[in-house]
Amino acid sequence: MEPFRVHTGIVVPLDRVDVDTDQIIPKQFLKRIERTGFGQFLFYDWRFYPDGSLNTEFVLNEPRYKGASVLVAGRNFGCGSSREHAPWALGQYGFRAVIATSFADIFFNNCAQNGILLVRLPEERISELLRRAQQNSGYRLTVDLEKCEVRDEQGFLEKFSVDPFRRRCLLEGLDDIGLTLQHEAKIAAFEKRPPAWA
């Protein structure tokens, strides 16, 4: 997993609440057996019309947000089913951080396991970020996990809290497998021991 320390990127303002995982990655794209290739289907039902043509009015399709890597959204982001494909789609599209008022618990954990930092900020600060991203083309934010703060070059600065264990895992790029492999020598030594029944 790629470590997350400090990231600066263009912001996409997704001014919606209760964005569920069915919208993040619709069910028809869950048939893939690989863990790759999901980014192209992110927010598919909003990015495209039923005939497959591009919905130019959806925020992600606006040229000024091309290459964005920070998503700002409303409350309860990632609700709905627990599919891990949702963080895969976000990450493979290019998002490294999502900032919102609140997140669904399972989605929150799934993102951490995939190297995506989720930041909770107060509603009035989310409103301010949405406004800045909508009014300023190419608006960029720095999401700093080392200092636990979100900032821009126009004076915005907001601290955020994160569980110390989750913070360490993200800073060091450790998912559950990575954490287990830190004990590889002890595991190998245990496996070499003769079984008690031998």
Secondary structure, DSSP 4 states (H G I P E B T S, - for coil): ----SEEEEEEEEE--SS-BHHHHS-GGGTT-SSS---GGGTTHHHHB-TTS-B-TTSGGGSGGGTT--EEEE-SSBTBSS--THHHHHHHHHT--EEEES-B-HHHHHHHHTTT-EEEE--HHHHHHHHHHHHHSTT-EEEEETTTTEEE-TTS-EEE----HHHHHHHHHT--HHHHHHTTHHHHHHHHHSPPTT-
